[in-house]
Amino acid sequence: MLIIYIKDLVVEAKHGVHAHEKVATQRFNINVELTIDSEKASLTDDLNDTIDWSLLRKNIIDTTVNNSFNLVEKLAREIADKILQNKEIKKVKVSVDKLDAFETGTPGVTIDIENSI
């Protein structure tokens, strides 16, 4: 098993239940950890044998920016579902922190899902 991750990806988007959250962007800190079955890339040194970080990052950003959900729970699930469309990925963990919610303290969620494909 191999774990691939992106940590501390800060994306500005509009998610939340309050009216002001639908209009003004807020910062979301996103961490994604995915498990694949193969360690082939560690032997072949070939990008085709692993998950491309650039594409993973782009998918996370696109999902975050191009949607507006009431709950970060739904945002985390959408990111996870998009990632799990790749049948090579066995498991994904997505954490979303809402950086601008409070003056002190950072609320967030983590979802951990195994691929059913």
N, C-alpha and C positions, 0 to 999 in steps of 0.2 A: 504494500500500500504506500501511496505517496500523498502527502498533503501539500496543496498549493494554496497560497493565500494572498490577499491584498489587505493591508492594514491602514487605517486612518485616512481613508479616502473622504475628503470633505467636499460635499456637493451642496450647492444652493438650490432650493426648490420650495414649492408651496404645498405643504401637507399640514393638516390640522383641522380640528372641529370648529374653531372660532373664525368669525368673518375676516378678521385681520390676517389670519394665517392663509386665507385663500387669495389674498391680494399681494402681500409682501413676502419676499423670499426669506427663508431661514436657512441656517447651516445645519446639515446632517452629517454626522461622522459614521461612515459605513466600514465595517470589517467583514470580510468574506473568507471562509475557509472551506475548501472542497477536497474531497478524497477521491483519488482515482486508483484503479486496480493495478496499474502498470508503473513500474519504475524504468521502463524501456528507455526513456529519454536520458536517464543518468548513464546509460551504456552507449547509446547511439549519438548523443549530443545533437539531436535533430529536433527542431521545433515541431515538426509534424507528429512527433511521438508524445506530445504533451499538450497542455492547455496554454494557449497564447494569452499572456497577461494583458496585452494591449486590447485584445478583443473582449476579454472578461471585464476589464475596466470600462470600456466603451458601453457594454451592455448594462452595467450597473448604473452608470451615469445616465444613459438614455432612459432607463426605466424610472429613475428617480426624478428626472427633469420633465419628462413628457407625460407625467401623470400627476393627479392631485387626489390624495386619499385623506380621509378623516383621521385614520389611525396609522401610526408607524408600524403597528402589527401587520397591517395590510401591505404596506410598502415592503417590509421585510419578506413577506410571503411572495409577493410579485417578483422580487429579485431572485429569491430561491427557485421559484417555478421556472423562470426564464433560464437560469443556469442549469437546472435539471433536465432541460430539453435535450442536452447532450448526454447520450446514453453511456458515455465513457465515465461520467461522473457518478460515483456510487453514493455520495453523501455530501450535503452542503450545510454549513452553519453561517447564518447571516445575522449580524448585530447592527442595529441602527440606533444611534444616540442623537437626540434633539438638542443641539448645542445651545440654542438661544431661548430655550423654554423658560429658564429661571436665571436669576442673578447668580445664585450659587447652587451647585448640584446639577448633575446632568442625568435626565431620565432617558430611558431607552428600552429596547427589547432585543432578545436573541431568539431565533428560531433555528431548529436543528432537524433536518429532514433527510431521510434516506430515499434514494431514487427507486421508483416502482416500475420503471421501464424495463 
